[in-house]
Amino acid sequence: MNIAIEHRVEREMPQPSKEPCKKEACDIQACLSKNNFLPHKCVRVIQLLQYCCENCNYKSTHCASVSDLLKQMPKPKGQKS
């Protein structure tokens, strides 16, 4: 009696960071430190953190501050609140 045994080879998937968005949060801290803690001078890095948080469904401790940072940003002219 021949019994075929299926052998699966699972490819190792890169493990996601245990703390997503850490790099983006560190980049914001560095930018704010360099720019006298003025958030409007760090728009790009703040947006990168927001994008990262959206991608991980805000499941990072680093995402808690992104909404507060965005509230401090001046609204573009012509945009209503």
mmJSON file of the N, C-alpha and C atoms, coordinates in Angstrom:
{"data_MODEL":{"atom_site":{
"group_PDB":["ATOM","ATOM","ATOM","ATOM","ATOM","ATOM","ATOM","ATOM","ATOM","ATOM","ATOM","ATOM","ATOM","ATOM","ATOM","ATOM","ATOM","ATOM","ATOM","ATOM","ATOM","ATOM","ATOM","ATOM","ATOM","ATOM","ATOM","ATOM","ATOM","ATOM","ATOM","ATOM","ATOM","ATOM","ATOM","ATOM","ATOM","ATOM","ATOM","ATOM","ATOM","ATOM","ATOM","ATOM","ATOM","ATOM","ATOM","ATOM","ATOM","ATOM","ATOM","ATOM","ATOM","ATOM","ATOM","ATOM","ATOM","ATOM","ATOM","ATOM","ATOM","ATOM","ATOM","ATOM","ATOM","ATOM","ATOM","ATOM","ATOM","ATOM","ATOM","ATOM","ATOM","ATOM","ATOM","ATOM","ATOM","ATOM","ATOM","ATOM","ATOM","ATOM","ATOM","ATOM","ATOM","ATOM","ATOM","ATOM","ATOM","ATOM","ATOM","ATOM","ATOM","ATOM","ATOM","ATOM","ATOM","ATOM","ATOM","ATOM","ATOM","ATOM","ATOM","ATOM","ATOM","ATOM","ATOM","ATOM","ATOM","ATOM","ATOM","ATOM","ATOM","ATOM","ATOM","ATOM","ATOM","ATOM","ATOM","ATOM","ATOM","ATOM","ATOM","ATOM","ATOM","ATOM","ATOM","ATOM","ATOM","ATOM","ATOM","ATOM","ATOM","ATOM","ATOM","ATOM","ATOM","ATOM","ATOM","ATOM","ATOM","ATOM","ATOM","ATOM","ATOM","ATOM","ATOM","ATOM","ATOM","ATOM","ATOM","ATOM","ATOM","ATOM","ATOM","ATOM","ATOM","ATOM","ATOM","ATOM","ATOM","ATOM","ATOM","ATOM","ATOM","ATOM","ATOM","ATOM","ATOM","ATOM","ATOM","ATOM","ATOM","ATOM","ATOM","ATOM","ATOM","ATOM","ATOM","ATOM","ATOM","ATOM","ATOM","ATOM","ATOM","ATOM","ATOM","ATOM","ATOM","ATOM","ATOM","ATOM","ATOM","ATOM","ATOM","ATOM","ATOM","ATOM","ATOM","ATOM","ATOM","ATOM","ATOM","ATOM","ATOM","ATOM","ATOM","ATOM","ATOM","ATOM","ATOM","ATOM","ATOM","ATOM","ATOM","ATOM","ATOM","ATOM","ATOM","ATOM","ATOM","ATOM","ATOM","ATOM","ATOM","ATOM","ATOM","ATOM","ATOM","ATOM","ATOM","ATOM","ATOM","ATOM","ATOM","ATOM","ATOM","ATOM","ATOM","ATOM","ATOM","ATOM","ATOM"],
"id":[1,2,3,4,5,6,7,8,9,10,11,12,13,14,15,16,17,18,19,20,21,22,23,24,25,26,27,28,29,30,31,32,33,34,35,36,37,38,39,40,41,42,43,44,45,46,47,48,49,50,51,52,53,54,55,56,57,58,59,60,61,62,63,64,65,66,67,68,69,70,71,72,73,74,75,76,77,78,79,80,81,82,83,84,85,86,87,88,89,90,91,92,93,94,95,96,97,98,99,100,101,102,103,104,105,106,107,108,109,110,111,112,113,114,115,116,117,118,119,120,121,122,123,124,125,126,127,128,129,130,131,132,133,134,135,136,137,138,139,140,141,142,143,144,145,146,147,148,149,150,151,152,153,154,155,156,157,158,159,160,161,162,163,164,165,166,167,168,169,170,171,172,173,174,175,176,177,178,179,180,181,182,183,184,185,186,187,188,189,190,191,192,193,194,195,196,197,198,199,200,201,202,203,204,205,206,207,208,209,210,211,212,213,214,215,216,217,218,219,220,221,222,223,224,225,226,227,228,229,230,231,232,233,234,235,236,237,238,239,240,241,242,243],
"type_symbol":["N","C","C","N","C","C","N","C","C","N","C","C","N","C","C","N","C","C","N","C","C","N","C","C","N","C","C","N","C","C","N","C","C","N","C","C","N","C","C","N","C","C","N","C","C","N","C","C","N","C","C","N","C","C","N","C","C","N","C","C","N","C","C","N","C","C","N","C","C","N","C","C","N","C","C","N","C","C","N","C","C","N","C","C","N","C","C","N","C","C","N","C","C","N","C","C","N","C","C","N","C","C","N","C","C","N","C","C","N","C","C","N","C","C","N","C","C","N","C","C","N","C","C","N","C","C","N","C","C","N","C","C","N","C","C","N","C","C","N","C","C","N","C","C","N","C","C","N","C","C","N","C","C","N","C","C","N","C","C","N","C","C","N","C","C","N","C","C","N","C","C","N","C","C","N","C","C","N","C","C","N","C","C","N","C","C","N","C","C","N","C","C","N","C","C","N","C","C","N","C","C","N","C","C","N","C","C","N","C","C","N","C","C","N","C","C","N","C","C","N","C","C","N","C","C","N","C","C","N","C","C","N","C","C","N","C","C","N","C","C","N","C","C"],
"label_atom_id":["N","CA","C","N","CA","C","N","CA","C","N","CA","C","N","CA","C","N","CA","C","N","CA","C","N","CA","C","N","CA","C","N","CA","C","N","CA","C","N","CA","C","N","CA","C","N","CA","C","N","CA","C","N","CA","C","N","CA","C","N","CA","C","N","CA","C","N","CA","C","N","CA","C","N","CA","C","N","CA","C","N","CA","C","N","CA","C","N","CA","C","N","CA","C","N","CA","C","N","CA","C","N","CA","C","N","CA","C","N","CA","C","N","CA","C","N","CA","C","N","CA","C","N","CA","C","N","CA","C","N","CA","C","N","CA","C","N","CA","C","N","CA","C","N","CA","C","N","CA","C","N","CA","C","N","CA","C","N","CA","C","N","CA","C","N","CA","C","N","CA","C","N","CA","C","N","CA","C","N","CA","C","N","CA","C","N","CA","C","N","CA","C","N","CA","C","N","CA","C","N","CA","C","N","CA","C","N","CA","C","N","CA","C","N","CA","C","N","CA","C","N","CA","C","N","CA","C","N","CA","C","N","CA","C","N","CA","C","N","CA","C","N","CA","C","N","CA","C","N","CA","C","N","CA","C","N","CA","C","N","CA","C","N","CA","C","N","CA","C","N","CA","C","N","CA","C","N","CA","C","N","CA","C"],
"label_alt_id":[null,null,null,null,null,null,null,null,null,null,null,null,null,null,null,null,null,null,null,null,null,null,null,null,null,null,null,null,null,null,null,null,null,null,null,null,null,null,null,null,null,null,null,null,null,null,null,null,null,null,null,null,null,null,null,null,null,null,null,null,null,null,null,null,null,null,null,null,null,null,null,null,null,null,null,null,null,null,null,null,null,null,null,null,null,null,null,null,null,null,null,null,null,null,null,null,null,null,null,null,null,null,null,null,null,null,null,null,null,null,null,null,null,null,null,null,null,null,null,null,null,null,null,null,null,null,null,null,null,null,null,null,null,null,null,null,null,null,null,null,null,null,null,null,null,null,null,null,null,null,null,null,null,null,null,null,null,null,null,null,null,null,null,null,null,null,null,null,null,null,null,null,null,null,null,null,null,null,null,null,null,null,null,null,null,null,null,null,null,null,null,null,null,null,null,null,null,null,null,null,null,null,null,null,null,null,null,null,null,null,null,null,null,null,null,null,null,null,null,null,null,null,null,null,null,null,null,null,null,null,null,null,null,null,null,null,null,null,null,null,null,null,null],
"label_comp_id":["MET","MET","MET","ASN","ASN","ASN","ILE","ILE","ILE","ALA","ALA","ALA","ILE","ILE","ILE","GLU","GLU","GLU","HIS","HIS","HIS","ARG","ARG","ARG","VAL","VAL","VAL","GLU","GLU","GLU","ARG","ARG","ARG","GLU","GLU","GLU","MET","MET","MET","PRO","PRO","PRO","GLN","GLN","GLN","PRO","PRO","PRO","SER","SER","SER","LYS","LYS","LYS","GLU","GLU","GLU","PRO","PRO","PRO","CYS","CYS","CYS","LYS","LYS","LYS","LYS","LYS","LYS","GLU","GLU","GLU","ALA","ALA","ALA","CYS","CYS","CYS","ASP","ASP","ASP","ILE","ILE","ILE","GLN","GLN","GLN","ALA","ALA","ALA","CYS","CYS","CYS","LEU","LEU","LEU","SER","SER","SER","LYS","LYS","LYS","ASN","ASN","ASN","ASN","ASN","ASN","PHE","PHE","PHE","LEU","LEU","LEU","PRO","PRO","PRO","HIS","HIS","HIS","LYS","LYS","LYS","CYS","CYS","CYS","VAL","VAL","VAL","ARG","ARG","ARG","VAL","VAL","VAL","ILE","ILE","ILE","GLN","GLN","GLN","LEU","LEU","LEU","LEU","LEU","LEU","GLN","GLN","GLN","TYR","TYR","TYR","CYS","CYS","CYS","CYS","CYS","CYS","GLU","GLU","GLU","ASN","ASN","ASN","CYS","CYS","CYS","ASN","ASN","ASN","TYR","TYR","TYR","LYS","LYS","LYS","SER","SER","SER","THR","THR","THR","HIS","HIS","HIS","CYS","CYS","CYS","ALA","ALA","ALA","SER","SER","SER","VAL","VAL","VAL","SER","SER","SER","ASP","ASP","ASP","LEU","LEU","LEU","LEU","LEU","LEU","LYS","LYS","LYS","GLN","GLN","GLN","MET","MET","MET","PRO","PRO","PRO","LYS","LYS","LYS","PRO","PRO","PRO","LYS","LYS","LYS","GLY","GLY","GLY","GLN","GLN","GLN","LYS","LYS","LYS","SER","SER","SER"],
"label_asym_id":["A","A","A","A","A","A","A","A","A","A","A","A","A","A","A","A","A","A","A","A","A","A","A","A","A","A","A","A","A","A","A","A","A","A","A","A","A","A","A","A","A","A","A","A","A","A","A","A","A","A","A","A","A","A","A","A","A","A","A","A","A","A","A","A","A","A","A","A","A","A","A","A","A","A","A","A","A","A","A","A","A","A","A","A","A","A","A","A","A","A","A","A","A","A","A","A","A","A","A","A","A","A","A","A","A","A","A","A","A","A","A","A","A","A","A","A","A","A","A","A","A","A","A","A","A","A","A","A","A","A","A","A","A","A","A","A","A","A","A","A","A","A","A","A","A","A","A","A","A","A","A","A","A","A","A","A","A","A","A","A","A","A","A","A","A","A","A","A","A","A","A","A","A","A","A","A","A","A","A","A","A","A","A","A","A","A","A","A","A","A","A","A","A","A","A","A","A","A","A","A","A","A","A","A","A","A","A","A","A","A","A","A","A","A","A","A","A","A","A","A","A","A","A","A","A","A","A","A","A","A","A","A","A","A","A","A","A","A","A","A","A","A","A"],
"label_entity_id":["1","1","1","1","1","1","1","1","1","1","1","1","1","1","1","1","1","1","1","1","1","1","1","1","1","1","1","1","1","1","1","1","1","1","1","1","1","1","1","1","1","1","1","1","1","1","1","1","1","1","1","1","1","1","1","1","1","1","1","1","1","1","1","1","1","1","1","1","1","1","1","1","1","1","1","1","1","1","1","1","1","1","1","1","1","1","1","1","1","1","1","1","1","1","1","1","1","1","1","1","1","1","1","1","1","1","1","1","1","1","1","1","1","1","1","1","1","1","1","1","1","1","1","1","1","1","1","1","1","1","1","1","1","1","1","1","1","1","1","1","1","1","1","1","1","1","1","1","1","1","1","1","1","1","1","1","1","1","1","1","1","1","1","1","1","1","1","1","1","1","1","1","1","1","1","1","1","1","1","1","1","1","1","1","1","1","1","1","1","1","1","1","1","1","1","1","1","1","1","1","1","1","1","1","1","1","1","1","1","1","1","1","1","1","1","1","1","1","1","1","1","1","1","1","1","1","1","1","1","1","1","1","1","1","1","1","1","1","1","1","1","1","1"],
"label_seq_id":[1,1,1,2,2,2,3,3,3,4,4,4,5,5,5,6,6,6,7,7,7,8,8,8,9,9,9,10,10,10,11,11,11,12,12,12,13,13,13,14,14,14,15,15,15,16,16,16,17,17,17,18,18,18,19,19,19,20,20,20,21,21,21,22,22,22,23,23,23,24,24,24,25,25,25,26,26,26,27,27,27,28,28,28,29,29,29,30,30,30,31,31,31,32,32,32,33,33,33,34,34,34,35,35,35,36,36,36,37,37,37,38,38,38,39,39,39,40,40,40,41,41,41,42,42,42,43,43,43,44,44,44,45,45,45,46,46,46,47,47,47,48,48,48,49,49,49,50,50,50,51,51,51,52,52,52,53,53,53,54,54,54,55,55,55,56,56,56,57,57,57,58,58,58,59,59,59,60,60,60,61,61,61,62,62,62,63,63,63,64,64,64,65,65,65,66,66,66,67,67,67,68,68,68,69,69,69,70,70,70,71,71,71,72,72,72,73,73,73,74,74,74,75,75,75,76,76,76,77,77,77,78,78,78,79,79,79,80,80,80,81,81,81],
"pdbx_PDB_ins_code":[null,null,null,null,null,null,null,null,null,null,null,null,null,null,null,null,null,null,null,null,null,null,null,null,null,null,null,null,null,null,null,null,null,null,null,null,null,null,null,null,null,null,null,null,null,null,null,null,null,null,null,null,null,null,null,null,null,null,null,null,null,null,null,null,null,null,null,null,null,null,null,null,null,null,null,null,null,null,null,null,null,null,null,null,null,null,null,null,null,null,null,null,null,null,null,null,null,null,null,null,null,null,null,null,null,null,null,null,null,null,null,null,null,null,null,null,null,null,null,null,null,null,null,null,null,null,null,null,null,null,null,null,null,null,null,null,null,null,null,null,null,null,null,null,null,null,null,null,null,null,null,null,null,null,null,null,null,null,null,null,null,null,null,null,null,null,null,null,null,null,null,null,null,null,null,null,null,null,null,null,null,null,null,null,null,null,null,null,null,null,null,null,null,null,null,null,null,null,null,null,null,null,null,null,null,null,null,null,null,null,null,null,null,null,null,null,null,null,null,null,null,null,null,null,null,null,null,null,null,null,null,null,null,null,null,null,null,null,null,null,null,null,null],
"Cartn_x":[0.849,0.0,0.887,0.719,1.476,0.6,1.11,0.389,1.245,0.649,1.375,1.204,2.309,2.268,2.637,1.74,1.988,2.905,3.959,4.911,4.853,4.446,4.366,5.625,6.123,7.249,6.716,6.685,6.195,7.374,7.215,8.267,8.223,9.372,9.42,9.084,8.062,7.642,8.375,8.784,9.422,8.436,8.904,8.053,7.849,6.594,6.389,7.015,7.389,8.0,7.036,7.578,6.722,6.165,6.819,6.366,6.36,5.271,5.224,5.264,5.762,5.812,6.84,7.693,8.712,9.667,10.092,11.022,10.404,9.148,8.477,8.344,8.023,7.904,9.255,10.318,11.664,12.054,11.662,11.949,11.235,10.013,9.283,9.999,10.393,11.074,12.353,13.094,14.333,14.023,12.998,12.625,12.157,11.305,10.805,11.945,12.854,14.0,14.841,15.028,15.849,15.15,13.816,13.04,12.272,12.874,12.288,10.861,10.588,9.286,8.121,8.343,7.288,6.768,5.582,5.072,4.931,4.647,4.451,5.74,6.878,8.142,8.441,7.567,7.793,6.606,5.914,4.708,4.96,6.013,6.285,6.443,7.23,7.442,6.189,5.402,4.13,3.175,3.14,2.295,2.753,4.059,4.568,4.129,4.115,3.623,2.132,1.387,-0.05,-0.296,0.45,0.318,0.653,1.726,2.12,1.018,0.468,-0.582,-1.84,-2.166,-3.319,-3.074,-1.846,-1.509,-1.514,-1.243,-1.25,-2.512,-3.512,-4.794,-4.611,-3.657,-3.378,-3.034,-2.449,-2.069,-0.616,-0.254,1.091,0.992,1.81,1.802,2.236,2.943,3.433,2.336,1.184,0.112,-0.77,-0.636,-1.485,-1.286,-0.079,0.214,-0.058,-0.277,-0.389,-1.599,-2.719,-3.901,-3.668,-2.977,-2.661,-1.724,-0.749,0.162,-0.588,-1.505,-2.26,-3.162,-3.684,-4.532,-3.738,-2.431,-1.587,-1.175,-1.42,-1.02,-1.984,-1.463,-2.36,-3.116,-4.393,-5.215,-4.782,-4.747,-4.444,-5.525,-5.129,-6.083,-7.207,-8.421,-9.589,-10.2,-9.561,-10.107,-10.89,-12.126,-12.969,-12.721,-12.916,-12.721,-13.91],
"Cartn_y":[-1.181,0.0,1.234,2.049,3.295,4.448,5.197,6.376,7.584,8.442,9.66,10.688,11.193,12.233,13.551,14.461,15.791,16.572,17.045,17.835,19.272,20.131,21.544,22.268,23.053,23.904,25.322,25.867,27.236,28.179,29.148,30.168,31.043,31.378,32.268,33.672,34.199,35.563,36.475,37.642,38.572,38.941,38.901,39.237,40.747,41.164,42.597,43.057,44.295,44.844,44.693,44.365,44.259,45.623,46.648,48.007,48.805,48.655,49.396,50.906,51.597,53.066,53.675,52.859,53.393,54.329,53.929,54.759,56.121,56.124,57.392,58.274,57.681,58.449,59.046,58.269,58.78,59.907,59.764,60.82,62.119,62.01,63.208,63.856,63.046,63.603,64.331,63.742,64.381,65.686,65.675,66.881,67.983,67.623,68.633,69.214,68.356,68.839,69.823,69.511,70.351,71.668,71.684,72.856,73.514,73.536,74.226,73.778,72.513,71.911,72.622,73.05,73.679,72.645,72.079,71.004,71.387,72.655,73.042,72.921,72.783,72.589,71.108,70.245,68.795,68.097,68.788,68.251,66.913,66.822,65.606,64.38,64.495,63.335,63.003,64.005,63.767,63.003,63.395,62.697,61.254,61.01,59.641,58.778,59.353,58.617,58.332,59.31,59.105,57.967,57.959,56.911,55.543,55.473,54.226,53.753,54.664,54.306,53.808,54.43,53.964,52.539,52.256,50.931,49.838,50.192,49.178,49.288,49.992,50.157,50.743,51.635,52.338,51.384,50.222,49.244,49.414,50.628,50.938,52.015,51.888,52.912,54.264,54.252,55.493,56.262,55.649,56.3,57.184,57.078,57.851,59.354,59.758,61.19,61.811,60.998,61.57,62.492,62.168,63.027,64.364,64.357,65.621,66.477,65.848,66.598,67.212,66.446,66.958,68.126,68.1,69.199,70.496,70.385,71.565,72.179,71.452,71.938,73.015,74.093,75.106,74.525,74.885,74.423,75.153,74.44,75.127,76.171,77.248,78.308,77.758,78.148,77.72,76.436,75.747,74.511,74.82,74.297,74.519,73.424,73.748,72.736,71.834],
"Cartn_z":[0.0,0.0,0.0,-1.013,-1.111,-0.636,0.269,0.747,0.396,-0.398,-0.772,0.332,0.77,1.808,1.151,1.293,0.708,1.644,1.073,1.853,1.358,2.207,1.83,2.272,1.378,1.708,1.752,2.922,3.059,2.994,2.16,2.061,3.296,3.725,4.875,4.431,5.04,4.739,5.698,5.21,6.146,7.244,8.45,9.579,9.659,9.829,9.991,11.307,11.325,12.53,13.693,14.852,16.03,16.406,15.985,16.276,14.978,14.201,12.935,13.172,12.209,12.173,13.119,13.697,14.61,13.877,12.68,11.912,11.625,11.19,10.863,12.1,13.235,14.474,14.879,14.717,15.027,14.066,12.796,11.818,12.188,12.694,13.126,14.298,15.268,16.441,16.034,15.115,14.65,13.926,13.09,12.345,13.292,14.243,15.192,16.026,16.455,17.245,16.443,15.167,14.295,13.954,14.04,13.615,14.753,15.942,17.099,17.412,17.158,17.463,16.79,15.556,14.748,13.746,14.001,13.144,11.676,11.381,9.977,9.163,9.849,9.134,8.899,9.393,9.277,8.625,7.755,7.133,6.452,5.698,4.919,5.822,6.88,7.75,8.557,8.887,9.582,8.655,7.392,6.424,6.231,6.271,6.149,7.333,8.528,9.692,9.54,9.071,8.878,7.888,6.792,5.789,6.39,7.159,7.806,8.759,9.531,10.492,9.78,8.671,7.897,7.4,6.969,6.444,7.509,8.757,9.822,10.676,10.16,10.865,12.265,12.395,13.651,14.791,14.459,15.475,15.876,16.163,16.619,17.686,18.699,19.742,19.183,18.071,17.481,16.745,16.562,15.811,16.689,17.988,18.891,18.721,18.4,18.33,16.968,15.937,14.595,14.468,15.093,14.961,15.65,16.789,17.469,16.625,15.988,15.124,13.948,13.364,12.22,12.625,13.841,14.324,14.463,14.694,14.862,13.527,12.45,11.13,10.659,10.071,9.524,8.337,8.222,7.104,5.839,4.702,3.432,3.137,2.511,2.21,1.352,1.688,0.928,1.444,2.392,2.931,4.175,4.228,5.408,6.427,7.726,8.761,8.871],
"occupancy":[1.0,1.0,1.0,1.0,1.0,1.0,1.0,1.0,1.0,1.0,1.0,1.0,1.0,1.0,1.0,1.0,1.0,1.0,1.0,1.0,1.0,1.0,1.0,1.0,1.0,1.0,1.0,1.0,1.0,1.0,1.0,1.0,1.0,1.0,1.0,1.0,1.0,1.0,1.0,1.0,1.0,1.0,1.0,1.0,1.0,1.0,1.0,1.0,1.0,1.0,1.0,1.0,1.0,1.0,1.0,1.0,1.0,1.0,1.0,1.0,1.0,1.0,1.0,1.0,1.0,1.0,1.0,1.0,1.0,1.0,1.0,1.0,1.0,1.0,1.0,1.0,1.0,1.0,1.0,1.0,1.0,1.0,1.0,1.0,1.0,1.0,1.0,1.0,1.0,1.0,1.0,1.0,1.0,1.0,1.0,1.0,1.0,1.0,1.0,1.0,1.0,1.0,1.0,1.0,1.0,1.0,1.0,1.0,1.0,1.0,1.0,1.0,1.0,1.0,1.0,1.0,1.0,1.0,1.0,1.0,1.0,1.0,1.0,1.0,1.0,1.0,1.0,1.0,1.0,1.0,1.0,1.0,1.0,1.0,1.0,1.0,1.0,1.0,1.0,1.0,1.0,1.0,1.0,1.0,1.0,1.0,1.0,1.0,1.0,1.0,1.0,1.0,1.0,1.0,1.0,1.0,1.0,1.0,1.0,1.0,1.0,1.0,1.0,1.0,1.0,1.0,1.0,1.0,1.0,1.0,1.0,1.0,1.0,1.0,1.0,1.0,1.0,1.0,1.0,1.0,1.0,1.0,1.0,1.0,1.0,1.0,1.0,1.0,1.0,1.0,1.0,1.0,1.0,1.0,1.0,1.0,1.0,1.0,1.0,1.0,1.0,1.0,1.0,1.0,1.0,1.0,1.0,1.0,1.0,1.0,1.0,1.0,1.0,1.0,1.0,1.0,1.0,1.0,1.0,1.0,1.0,1.0,1.0,1.0,1.0,1.0,1.0,1.0,1.0,1.0,1.0,1.0,1.0,1.0,1.0,1.0,1.0,1.0,1.0,1.0,1.0,1.0,1.0],
"B_iso_or_equiv":[0.0,0.0,0.0,0.0,0.0,0.0,0.0,0.0,0.0,0.0,0.0,0.0,0.0,0.0,0.0,0.0,0.0,0.0,0.0,0.0,0.0,0.0,0.0,0.0,0.0,0.0,0.0,0.0,0.0,0.0,0.0,0.0,0.0,0.0,0.0,0.0,0.0,0.0,0.0,0.0,0.0,0.0,0.0,0.0,0.0,0.0,0.0,0.0,0.0,0.0,0.0,0.0,0.0,0.0,0.0,0.0,0.0,0.0,0.0,0.0,0.0,0.0,0.0,0.0,0.0,0.0,0.0,0.0,0.0,0.0,0.0,0.0,0.0,0.0,0.0,0.0,0.0,0.0,0.0,0.0,0.0,0.0,0.0,0.0,0.0,0.0,0.0,0.0,0.0,0.0,0.0,0.0,0.0,0.0,0.0,0.0,0.0,0.0,0.0,0.0,0.0,0.0,0.0,0.0,0.0,0.0,0.0,0.0,0.0,0.0,0.0,0.0,0.0,0.0,0.0,0.0,0.0,0.0,0.0,0.0,0.0,0.0,0.0,0.0,0.0,0.0,0.0,0.0,0.0,0.0,0.0,0.0,0.0,0.0,0.0,0.0,0.0,0.0,0.0,0.0,0.0,0.0,0.0,0.0,0.0,0.0,0.0,0.0,0.0,0.0,0.0,0.0,0.0,0.0,0.0,0.0,0.0,0.0,0.0,0.0,0.0,0.0,0.0,0.0,0.0,0.0,0.0,0.0,0.0,0.0,0.0,0.0,0.0,0.0,0.0,0.0,0.0,0.0,0.0,0.0,0.0,0.0,0.0,0.0,0.0,0.0,0.0,0.0,0.0,0.0,0.0,0.0,0.0,0.0,0.0,0.0,0.0,0.0,0.0,0.0,0.0,0.0,0.0,0.0,0.0,0.0,0.0,0.0,0.0,0.0,0.0,0.0,0.0,0.0,0.0,0.0,0.0,0.0,0.0,0.0,0.0,0.0,0.0,0.0,0.0,0.0,0.0,0.0,0.0,0.0,0.0,0.0,0.0,0.0,0.0,0.0,0.0,0.0,0.0,0.0,0.0,0.0,0.0],
"pdbx_formal_charge":[null,null,null,null,null,null,null,null,null,null,null,null,null,null,null,null,null,null,null,null,null,null,null,null,null,null,null,null,null,null,null,null,null,null,null,null,null,null,null,null,null,null,null,null,null,null,null,null,null,null,null,null,null,null,null,null,null,null,null,null,null,null,null,null,null,null,null,null,null,null,null,null,null,null,null,null,null,null,null,null,null,null,null,null,null,null,null,null,null,null,null,null,null,null,null,null,null,null,null,null,null,null,null,null,null,null,null,null,null,null,null,null,null,null,null,null,null,null,null,null,null,null,null,null,null,null,null,null,null,null,null,null,null,null,null,null,null,null,null,null,null,null,null,null,null,null,null,null,null,null,null,null,null,null,null,null,null,null,null,null,null,null,null,null,null,null,null,null,null,null,null,null,null,null,null,null,null,null,null,null,null,null,null,null,null,null,null,null,null,null,null,null,null,null,null,null,null,null,null,null,null,null,null,null,null,null,null,null,null,null,null,null,null,null,null,null,null,null,null,null,null,null,null,null,null,null,null,null,null,null,null,null,null,null,null,null,null,null,null,null,null,null,null],
"auth_seq_id":[1,1,1,2,2,2,3,3,3,4,4,4,5,5,5,6,6,6,7,7,7,8,8,8,9,9,9,10,10,10,11,11,11,12,12,12,13,13,13,14,14,14,15,15,15,16,16,16,17,17,17,18,18,18,19,19,19,20,20,20,21,21,21,22,22,22,23,23,23,24,24,24,25,25,25,26,26,26,27,27,27,28,28,28,29,29,29,30,30,30,31,31,31,32,32,32,33,33,33,34,34,34,35,35,35,36,36,36,37,37,37,38,38,38,39,39,39,40,40,40,41,41,41,42,42,42,43,43,43,44,44,44,45,45,45,46,46,46,47,47,47,48,48,48,49,49,49,50,50,50,51,51,51,52,52,52,53,53,53,54,54,54,55,55,55,56,56,56,57,57,57,58,58,58,59,59,59,60,60,60,61,61,61,62,62,62,63,63,63,64,64,64,65,65,65,66,66,66,67,67,67,68,68,68,69,69,69,70,70,70,71,71,71,72,72,72,73,73,73,74,74,74,75,75,75,76,76,76,77,77,77,78,78,78,79,79,79,80,80,80,81,81,81],
"auth_comp_id":["MET","MET","MET","ASN","ASN","ASN","ILE","ILE","ILE","ALA","ALA","ALA","ILE","ILE","ILE","GLU","GLU","GLU","HIS","HIS","HIS","ARG","ARG","ARG","VAL","VAL","VAL","GLU","GLU","GLU","ARG","ARG","ARG","GLU","GLU","GLU","MET","MET","MET","PRO","PRO","PRO","GLN","GLN","GLN","PRO","PRO","PRO","SER","SER","SER","LYS","LYS","LYS","GLU","GLU","GLU","PRO","PRO","PRO","CYS","CYS","CYS","LYS","LYS","LYS","LYS","LYS","LYS","GLU","GLU","GLU","ALA","ALA","ALA","CYS","CYS","CYS","ASP","ASP","ASP","ILE","ILE","ILE","GLN","GLN","GLN","ALA","ALA","ALA","CYS","CYS","CYS","LEU","LEU","LEU","SER","SER","SER","LYS","LYS","LYS","ASN","ASN","ASN","ASN","ASN","ASN","PHE","PHE","PHE","LEU","LEU","LEU","PRO","PRO","PRO","HIS","HIS","HIS","LYS","LYS","LYS","CYS","CYS","CYS","VAL","VAL","VAL","ARG","ARG","ARG","VAL","VAL","VAL","ILE","ILE","ILE","GLN","GLN","GLN","LEU","LEU","LEU","LEU","LEU","LEU","GLN","GLN","GLN","TYR","TYR","TYR","CYS","CYS","CYS","CYS","CYS","CYS","GLU","GLU","GLU","ASN","ASN","ASN","CYS","CYS","CYS","ASN","ASN","ASN","TYR","TYR","TYR","LYS","LYS","LYS","SER","SER","SER","THR","THR","THR","HIS","HIS","HIS","CYS","CYS","CYS","ALA","ALA","ALA","SER","SER","SER","VAL","VAL","VAL","SER","SER","SER","ASP","ASP","ASP","LEU","LEU","LEU","LEU","LEU","LEU","LYS","LYS","LYS","GLN","GLN","GLN","MET","MET","MET","PRO","PRO","PRO","LYS","LYS","LYS","PRO","PRO","PRO","LYS","LYS","LYS","GLY","GLY","GLY","GLN","GLN","GLN","LYS","LYS","LYS","SER","SER","SER"],
"auth_asym_id":["A","A","A","A","A","A","A","A","A","A","A","A","A","A","A","A","A","A","A","A","A","A","A","A","A","A","A","A","A","A","A","A","A","A","A","A","A","A","A","A","A","A","A","A","A","A","A","A","A","A","A","A","A","A","A","A","A","A","A","A","A","A","A","A","A","A","A","A","A","A","A","A","A","A","A","A","A","A","A","A","A","A","A","A","A","A","A","A","A","A","A","A","A","A","A","A","A","A","A","A","A","A","A","A","A","A","A","A","A","A","A","A","A","A","A","A","A","A","A","A","A","A","A","A","A","A","A","A","A","A","A","A","A","A","A","A","A","A","A","A","A","A","A","A","A","A","A","A","A","A","A","A","A","A","A","A","A","A","A","A","A","A","A","A","A","A","A","A","A","A","A","A","A","A","A","A","A","A","A","A","A","A","A","A","A","A","A","A","A","A","A","A","A","A","A","A","A","A","A","A","A","A","A","A","A","A","A","A","A","A","A","A","A","A","A","A","A","A","A","A","A","A","A","A","A","A","A","A","A","A","A","A","A","A","A","A","A","A","A","A","A","A","A"],
"auth_atom_id":["N","CA","C","N","CA","C","N","CA","C","N","CA","C","N","CA","C","N","CA","C","N","CA","C","N","CA","C","N","CA","C","N","CA","C","N","CA","C","N","CA","C","N","CA","C","N","CA","C","N","CA","C","N","CA","C","N","CA","C","N","CA","C","N","CA","C","N","CA","C","N","CA","C","N","CA","C","N","CA","C","N","CA","C","N","CA","C","N","CA","C","N","CA","C","N","CA","C","N","CA","C","N","CA","C","N","CA","C","N","CA","C","N","CA","C","N","CA","C","N","CA","C","N","CA","C","N","CA","C","N","CA","C","N","CA","C","N","CA","C","N","CA","C","N","CA","C","N","CA","C","N","CA","C","N","CA","C","N","CA","C","N","CA","C","N","CA","C","N","CA","C","N","CA","C","N","CA","C","N","CA","C","N","CA","C","N","CA","C","N","CA","C","N","CA","C","N","CA","C","N","CA","C","N","CA","C","N","CA","C","N","CA","C","N","CA","C","N","CA","C","N","CA","C","N","CA","C","N","CA","C","N","CA","C","N","CA","C","N","CA","C","N","CA","C","N","CA","C","N","CA","C","N","CA","C","N","CA","C","N","CA","C","N","CA","C","N","CA","C","N","CA","C","N","CA","C","N","CA","C","N","CA","C"],
"pdbx_PDB_model_num":[1,1,1,1,1,1,1,1,1,1,1,1,1,1,1,1,1,1,1,1,1,1,1,1,1,1,1,1,1,1,1,1,1,1,1,1,1,1,1,1,1,1,1,1,1,1,1,1,1,1,1,1,1,1,1,1,1,1,1,1,1,1,1,1,1,1,1,1,1,1,1,1,1,1,1,1,1,1,1,1,1,1,1,1,1,1,1,1,1,1,1,1,1,1,1,1,1,1,1,1,1,1,1,1,1,1,1,1,1,1,1,1,1,1,1,1,1,1,1,1,1,1,1,1,1,1,1,1,1,1,1,1,1,1,1,1,1,1,1,1,1,1,1,1,1,1,1,1,1,1,1,1,1,1,1,1,1,1,1,1,1,1,1,1,1,1,1,1,1,1,1,1,1,1,1,1,1,1,1,1,1,1,1,1,1,1,1,1,1,1,1,1,1,1,1,1,1,1,1,1,1,1,1,1,1,1,1,1,1,1,1,1,1,1,1,1,1,1,1,1,1,1,1,1,1,1,1,1,1,1,1,1,1,1,1,1,1,1,1,1,1,1,1]
}}}
